[in-house]
Amino acid sequence: MAPLALLNFSVGVFSILLIGRRFVTVERLKEIAAEPAEPDLPPGSFKLYSPLVFLVAILSAPRLIPGWPDMSTPLPFC
């Protein structure tokens, strides 16, 4: 398992640096850091936690509901 993890992590880091580097500039990072946080969204709102609730529902539905199609584990994380 360790050789597979080393291969995946090294390729992942390399691809992030190679592909994502051209889209990130210092000026853009300063703009993002200067933007104020969205004050309209309260910290405990359902909109904030809805992706997590949806993920738990998709992962647990095949075991809880008979006949529910199993989408396997990687598909919900996509």
N, CA, C and O atoms as CSV, one atom per row, in Angstrom:
chain,resi,resn,atom,element,x,y,z
A,1,MET,N,N,0.811,-1.193,0.000
A,1,MET,CA,C,0.000,0.000,0.000
A,1,MET,C,C,0.859,1.263,0.000
A,1,MET,O,O,0.477,2.269,-0.597
A,2,ALA,N,N,1.985,1.220,0.647
A,2,ALA,CA,C,2.848,2.394,0.719
A,2,ALA,C,C,3.376,2.808,-0.657
A,2,ALA,O,O,3.395,4.004,-0.950
A,3,PRO,N,N,3.807,1.869,-1.519
A,3,PRO,CA,C,4.271,2.314,-2.839
A,3,PRO,C,C,3.168,2.987,-3.659
A,3,PRO,O,O,3.428,3.947,-4.385
A,4,LEU,N,N,1.936,2.480,-3.540
A,4,LEU,CA,C,0.831,3.086,-4.265
A,4,LEU,C,C,0.551,4.492,-3.741
A,4,LEU,O,O,0.293,5.403,-4.527
A,5,ALA,N,N,0.600,4.677,-2.426
A,5,ALA,CA,C,0.373,6.000,-1.842
A,5,ALA,C,C,1.470,6.970,-2.273
A,5,ALA,O,O,1.181,8.121,-2.597
A,6,LEU,N,N,2.705,6.526,-2.281
A,6,LEU,CA,C,3.806,7.397,-2.706
A,6,LEU,C,C,3.637,7.808,-4.166
A,6,LEU,O,O,3.871,8.963,-4.522
A,7,LEU,N,N,3.237,6.873,-4.996
A,7,LEU,CA,C,3.024,7.184,-6.406
A,7,LEU,C,C,1.874,8.175,-6.574
A,7,LEU,O,O,2.000,9.142,-7.326
A,8,ASN,N,N,0.760,7.948,-5.886
A,8,ASN,CA,C,-0.392,8.831,-6.018
A,8,ASN,C,C,-0.116,10.226,-5.476
A,8,ASN,O,O,-0.469,11.218,-6.113
A,9,PHE,N,N,0.509,10.314,-4.311
A,9,PHE,CA,C,0.767,11.626,-3.721
A,9,PHE,C,C,1.761,12.435,-4.549
A,9,PHE,O,O,1.587,13.640,-4.730
A,10,SER,N,N,2.792,11.779,-5.048
A,10,SER,CA,C,3.773,12.512,-5.844
A,10,SER,C,C,3.162,13.010,-7.153
A,10,SER,O,O,3.416,14.144,-7.558
A,11,VAL,N,N,2.368,12.186,-7.812
A,11,VAL,CA,C,1.715,12.608,-9.051
A,11,VAL,C,C,0.683,13.695,-8.752
A,11,VAL,O,O,0.537,14.636,-9.532
A,12,GLY,N,N,-0.032,13.577,-7.635
A,12,GLY,CA,C,-1.019,14.584,-7.261
A,12,GLY,C,C,-0.391,15.938,-6.983
A,12,GLY,O,O,-0.872,16.956,-7.481
A,13,VAL,N,N,0.663,15.966,-6.206
A,13,VAL,CA,C,1.342,17.233,-5.907
A,13,VAL,C,C,1.935,17.832,-7.173
A,13,VAL,O,O,1.827,19.038,-7.393
A,14,PHE,N,N,2.551,17.018,-7.999
A,14,PHE,CA,C,3.131,17.505,-9.247
A,14,PHE,C,C,2.064,18.107,-10.153
A,14,PHE,O,O,2.273,19.174,-10.732
A,15,SER,N,N,0.915,17.428,-10.282
A,15,SER,CA,C,-0.126,17.940,-11.173
A,15,SER,C,C,-0.753,19.217,-10.624
A,15,SER,O,O,-1.087,20.116,-11.396
A,16,ILE,N,N,-0.917,19.313,-9.317
A,16,ILE,CA,C,-1.459,20.542,-8.733
A,16,ILE,C,C,-0.508,21.711,-8.985
A,16,ILE,O,O,-0.938,22.801,-9.363
A,17,LEU,N,N,0.770,21.477,-8.775
A,17,LEU,CA,C,1.735,22.559,-8.988
A,17,LEU,C,C,1.856,22.917,-10.463
A,17,LEU,O,O,1.981,24.093,-10.806
A,18,LEU,N,N,1.820,21.929,-11.329
A,18,LEU,CA,C,1.989,22.189,-12.755
A,18,LEU,C,C,0.752,22.851,-13.355
A,18,LEU,O,O,0.870,23.830,-14.092
A,19,ILE,N,N,-0.425,22.327,-13.048
A,19,ILE,CA,C,-1.648,22.842,-13.651
A,19,ILE,C,C,-2.138,24.100,-12.943
A,19,ILE,O,O,-2.541,25.059,-13.602
A,20,GLY,N,N,-2.110,24.110,-11.627
A,20,GLY,CA,C,-2.680,25.221,-10.884
A,20,GLY,C,C,-1.790,26.438,-10.769
A,20,GLY,O,O,-2.277,27.527,-10.466
A,21,ARG,N,N,-0.520,26.286,-11.000
A,21,ARG,CA,C,0.423,27.397,-10.822
A,21,ARG,C,C,0.123,28.575,-11.742
A,21,ARG,O,O,0.300,29.726,-11.343
A,22,ARG,N,N,-0.320,28.314,-12.947
A,22,ARG,CA,C,-0.546,29.400,-13.900
A,22,ARG,C,C,-1.791,30.218,-13.579
A,22,ARG,O,O,-1.935,31.337,-14.072
A,23,PHE,N,N,-2.701,29.676,-12.752
A,23,PHE,CA,C,-3.920,30.392,-12.414
A,23,PHE,C,C,-3.803,31.205,-11.131
A,23,PHE,O,O,-4.696,31.993,-10.822
A,24,VAL,N,N,-2.724,31.029,-10.381
A,24,VAL,CA,C,-2.549,31.724,-9.107
A,24,VAL,C,C,-1.462,32.775,-9.255
A,24,VAL,O,O,-0.337,32.478,-9.656
A,25,THR,N,N,-1.821,34.014,-8.921
A,25,THR,CA,C,-0.844,35.098,-8.920
A,25,THR,C,C,-0.874,35.772,-7.557
A,25,THR,O,O,-1.837,35.622,-6.805
A,26,VAL,N,N,0.160,36.500,-7.247
A,26,VAL,CA,C,0.233,37.199,-5.974
A,26,VAL,C,C,-0.857,38.257,-5.890
A,26,VAL,O,O,-1.445,38.449,-4.826
A,27,GLU,N,N,-1.134,38.939,-6.980
A,27,GLU,CA,C,-2.170,39.974,-6.980
A,27,GLU,C,C,-3.540,39.369,-6.692
A,27,GLU,O,O,-4.325,39.930,-5.928
A,28,ARG,N,N,-3.822,38.224,-7.305
A,28,ARG,CA,C,-5.122,37.577,-7.081
A,28,ARG,C,C,-5.255,37.093,-5.641
A,28,ARG,O,O,-6.337,37.188,-5.061
A,29,LEU,N,N,-4.184,36.578,-5.056
A,29,LEU,CA,C,-4.221,36.157,-3.661
A,29,LEU,C,C,-4.461,37.340,-2.729
A,29,LEU,O,O,-5.169,37.208,-1.731
A,30,LYS,N,N,-3.877,38.495,-3.046
A,30,LYS,CA,C,-4.115,39.688,-2.234
A,30,LYS,C,C,-5.561,40.156,-2.351
A,30,LYS,O,O,-6.144,40.611,-1.367
A,31,GLU,N,N,-6.155,40.050,-3.555
A,31,GLU,CA,C,-7.558,40.412,-3.735
A,31,GLU,C,C,-8.472,39.506,-2.916
A,31,GLU,O,O,-9.418,39.976,-2.284
A,32,ILE,N,N,-8.187,38.219,-2.930
A,32,ILE,CA,C,-9.009,37.269,-2.183
A,32,ILE,C,C,-8.876,37.509,-0.689
A,32,ILE,O,O,-9.867,37.430,0.036
A,33,ALA,N,N,-7.678,37.798,-0.217
A,33,ALA,CA,C,-7.478,38.044,1.209
A,33,ALA,C,C,-8.144,39.333,1.659
A,33,ALA,O,O,-8.537,39.447,2.820
A,34,ALA,N,N,-8.281,40.310,0.764
A,34,ALA,CA,C,-8.892,41.590,1.126
A,34,ALA,C,C,-10.413,41.543,1.100
A,34,ALA,O,O,-11.056,42.429,1.662
A,35,GLU,N,N,-11.010,40.535,0.463
A,35,GLU,CA,C,-12.470,40.441,0.392
A,35,GLU,C,C,-13.044,40.165,1.776
A,35,GLU,O,O,-12.510,39.344,2.522
A,36,PRO,N,N,-14.124,40.845,2.117
A,36,PRO,CA,C,-14.746,40.564,3.416
A,36,PRO,C,C,-15.486,39.232,3.390
A,36,PRO,O,O,-15.914,38.760,2.336
A,37,ALA,N,N,-15.623,38.647,4.553
A,37,ALA,CA,C,-16.365,37.398,4.651
A,37,ALA,C,C,-17.847,37.665,4.401
A,37,ALA,O,O,-18.327,38.776,4.628
A,38,GLU,N,N,-18.558,36.667,3.942
A,38,GLU,CA,C,-19.974,36.824,3.631
A,38,GLU,C,C,-20.775,36.920,4.942
A,38,GLU,O,O,-20.904,35.923,5.652
A,39,PRO,N,N,-21.308,38.094,5.266
A,39,PRO,CA,C,-22.001,38.242,6.549
A,39,PRO,C,C,-23.427,37.700,6.541
A,39,PRO,O,O,-24.016,37.535,7.609
A,40,ASP,N,N,-23.998,37.419,5.374
A,40,ASP,CA,C,-25.382,36.976,5.290
A,40,ASP,C,C,-25.575,35.537,5.741
A,40,ASP,O,O,-26.703,35.140,6.031
A,41,LEU,N,N,-24.532,34.756,5.808
A,41,LEU,CA,C,-24.639,33.349,6.139
A,41,LEU,C,C,-24.304,33.129,7.612
A,41,LEU,O,O,-23.143,33.267,7.999
A,42,PRO,N,N,-25.293,32.790,8.444
A,42,PRO,CA,C,-24.986,32.540,9.853
A,42,PRO,C,C,-24.158,31.269,10.013
A,42,PRO,O,O,-24.227,30.386,9.158
A,43,PRO,N,N,-23.383,31.154,11.077
A,43,PRO,CA,C,-22.481,30.004,11.227
A,43,PRO,C,C,-23.184,28.660,11.328
A,43,PRO,O,O,-22.590,27.648,10.957
A,44,GLY,N,N,-24.407,28.601,11.807
A,44,GLY,CA,C,-25.085,27.317,11.963
A,44,GLY,C,C,-26.167,27.075,10.934
A,44,GLY,O,O,-27.090,26.305,11.199
A,45,SER,N,N,-26.094,27.698,9.774
A,45,SER,CA,C,-27.168,27.568,8.794
A,45,SER,C,C,-27.117,26.211,8.095
A,45,SER,O,O,-26.063,25.581,8.005
A,46,PHE,N,N,-28.274,25.777,7.603
A,46,PHE,CA,C,-28.356,24.505,6.887
A,46,PHE,C,C,-27.598,24.562,5.569
A,46,PHE,O,O,-27.063,23.552,5.112
A,47,LYS,N,N,-27.551,25.744,4.956
A,47,LYS,CA,C,-26.859,25.891,3.673
A,47,LYS,C,C,-25.371,25.556,3.819
A,47,LYS,O,O,-24.748,25.053,2.884
A,48,LEU,N,N,-24.823,25.831,4.969
A,48,LEU,CA,C,-23.416,25.560,5.214
A,48,LEU,C,C,-23.145,24.058,5.316
A,48,LEU,O,O,-22.122,23.576,4.830
A,49,TYR,N,N,-24.061,23.320,5.947
A,49,TYR,CA,C,-23.852,21.898,6.184
A,49,TYR,C,C,-24.553,21.003,5.170
A,49,TYR,O,O,-24.457,19.780,5.277
A,50,SER,N,N,-25.245,21.562,4.199
A,50,SER,CA,C,-25.998,20.746,3.252
A,50,SER,C,C,-25.121,19.793,2.419
A,50,SER,O,O,-25.565,18.671,2.173
A,51,PRO,N,N,-23.924,20.155,1.975
A,51,PRO,CA,C,-23.110,19.165,1.244
A,51,PRO,C,C,-22.733,17.957,2.099
A,51,PRO,O,O,-22.707,16.832,1.599
A,52,LEU,N,N,-22.444,18.176,3.371
A,52,LEU,CA,C,-22.104,17.067,4.258
A,52,LEU,C,C,-23.312,16.162,4.495
A,52,LEU,O,O,-23.176,14.938,4.508
A,53,VAL,N,N,-24.484,16.751,4.681
A,53,VAL,CA,C,-25.709,15.968,4.867
A,53,VAL,C,C,-26.010,15.160,3.603
A,53,VAL,O,O,-26.383,13.990,3.691
A,54,PHE,N,N,-25.853,15.766,2.447
A,54,PHE,CA,C,-26.072,15.074,1.175
A,54,PHE,C,C,-25.101,13.903,1.008
A,54,PHE,O,O,-25.506,12.829,0.560
A,55,LEU,N,N,-23.844,14.092,1.357
A,55,LEU,CA,C,-22.848,13.032,1.245
A,55,LEU,C,C,-23.180,11.866,2.164
A,55,LEU,O,O,-23.092,10.710,1.750
A,56,VAL,N,N,-23.560,12.151,3.401
A,56,VAL,CA,C,-23.922,11.085,4.336
A,56,VAL,C,C,-25.150,10.336,3.830
A,56,VAL,O,O,-25.231,9.114,3.960
A,57,ALA,N,N,-26.097,11.058,3.258
A,57,ALA,CA,C,-27.299,10.405,2.730
A,57,ALA,C,C,-26.952,9.492,1.556
A,57,ALA,O,O,-27.467,8.376,1.475
A,58,ILE,N,N,-26.101,9.939,0.660
A,58,ILE,CA,C,-25.726,9.112,-0.491
A,58,ILE,C,C,-24.936,7.876,-0.065
A,58,ILE,O,O,-25.121,6.797,-0.627
A,59,LEU,N,N,-24.060,8.028,0.922
A,59,LEU,CA,C,-23.253,6.893,1.355
A,59,LEU,C,C,-24.053,5.884,2.178
A,59,LEU,O,O,-23.754,4.690,2.136
A,60,SER,N,N,-25.054,6.332,2.920
A,60,SER,CA,C,-25.797,5.416,3.781
A,60,SER,C,C,-27.084,4.890,3.146
A,60,SER,O,O,-27.643,3.911,3.640
A,61,ALA,N,N,-27.563,5.496,2.087
A,61,ALA,CA,C,-28.828,5.081,1.472
A,61,ALA,C,C,-28.821,3.638,0.962
A,61,ALA,O,O,-29.829,2.955,1.145
A,62,PRO,N,N,-27.759,3.125,0.338
A,62,PRO,CA,C,-27.811,1.733,-0.136
A,62,PRO,C,C,-27.995,0.709,0.990
A,62,PRO,O,O,-28.552,-0.364,0.759
A,63,ARG,N,N,-27.538,1.025,2.192
A,63,ARG,CA,C,-27.700,0.086,3.300
A,63,ARG,C,C,-29.043,0.254,4.004
A,63,ARG,O,O,-29.574,-0.704,4.566
A,64,LEU,N,N,-29.591,1.461,3.975
A,64,LEU,CA,C,-30.828,1.726,4.702
A,64,LEU,C,C,-32.081,1.476,3.872
A,64,LEU,O,O,-33.097,1.048,4.420
A,65,ILE,N,N,-32.037,1.728,2.581
A,65,ILE,CA,C,-33.210,1.622,1.715
A,65,ILE,C,C,-33.000,0.459,0.747
A,65,ILE,O,O,-32.075,0.485,-0.065
A,66,PRO,N,N,-33.862,-0.565,0.831
A,66,PRO,CA,C,-33.709,-1.692,-0.103
A,66,PRO,C,C,-34.000,-1.255,-1.547
A,66,PRO,O,O,-34.960,-0.529,-1.803
A,67,GLY,N,N,-33.185,-1.694,-2.451
A,67,GLY,CA,C,-33.359,-1.365,-3.860
A,67,GLY,C,C,-32.689,-0.079,-4.290
A,67,GLY,O,O,-32.712,0.257,-5.474
A,68,TRP,N,N,-32.093,0.651,-3.361
A,68,TRP,CA,C,-31.384,1.884,-3.709
A,68,TRP,C,C,-30.097,1.509,-4.439
A,68,TRP,O,O,-29.352,0.658,-3.952
A,69,PRO,N,N,-29.813,2.116,-5.589
A,69,PRO,CA,C,-28.591,1.731,-6.323
A,69,PRO,C,C,-27.327,2.159,-5.574
A,69,PRO,O,O,-27.239,3.271,-5.053
A,70,ASP,N,N,-26.368,1.259,-5.536
A,70,ASP,CA,C,-25.096,1.551,-4.877
A,70,ASP,C,C,-24.181,2.240,-5.877
A,70,ASP,O,O,-23.834,1.663,-6.907
A,71,MET,N,N,-23.789,3.476,-5.575
A,71,MET,CA,C,-22.949,4.249,-6.489
A,71,MET,C,C,-21.470,4.083,-6.193
A,71,MET,O,O,-20.641,4.765,-6.795
A,72,SER,N,N,-21.132,3.205,-5.294
A,72,SER,CA,C,-19.770,2.972,-4.811
A,72,SER,C,C,-19.257,4.190,-4.072
A,72,SER,O,O,-19.926,5.223,-4.045
A,73,THR,N,N,-18.108,4.091,-3.485
A,73,THR,CA,C,-17.602,5.179,-2.647
A,73,THR,C,C,-16.985,6.332,-3.437
A,73,THR,O,O,-17.204,7.473,-3.029
A,74,PRO,N,N,-16.242,6.152,-4.514
A,74,PRO,CA,C,-15.620,7.306,-5.167
A,74,PRO,C,C,-16.596,8.282,-5.821
A,74,PRO,O,O,-16.319,9.481,-5.879
A,75,LEU,N,N,-17.729,7.790,-6.312
A,75,LEU,CA,C,-18.651,8.673,-7.024
A,75,LEU,C,C,-19.193,9.807,-6.154
A,75,LEU,O,O,-19.188,10.948,-6.617
A,76,PRO,N,N,-19.661,9.571,-4.922
A,76,PRO,CA,C,-20.143,10.706,-4.116
A,76,PRO,C,C,-19.066,11.736,-3.816
A,76,PRO,O,O,-19.382,12.913,-3.647
A,77,PHE,N,N,-17.809,11.332,-3.746
A,77,PHE,CA,C,-16.753,12.295,-3.458
A,77,PHE,C,C,-16.356,13.122,-4.680
A,77,PHE,O,O,-15.669,14.134,-4.544
A,78,CYS,N,N,-16.780,12.705,-5.859
A,78,CYS,CA,C,-16.519,13.499,-7.060
A,78,CYS,C,C,-17.381,14.731,-7.054
A,78,CYS,O,O,-17.313,15.536,-7.982
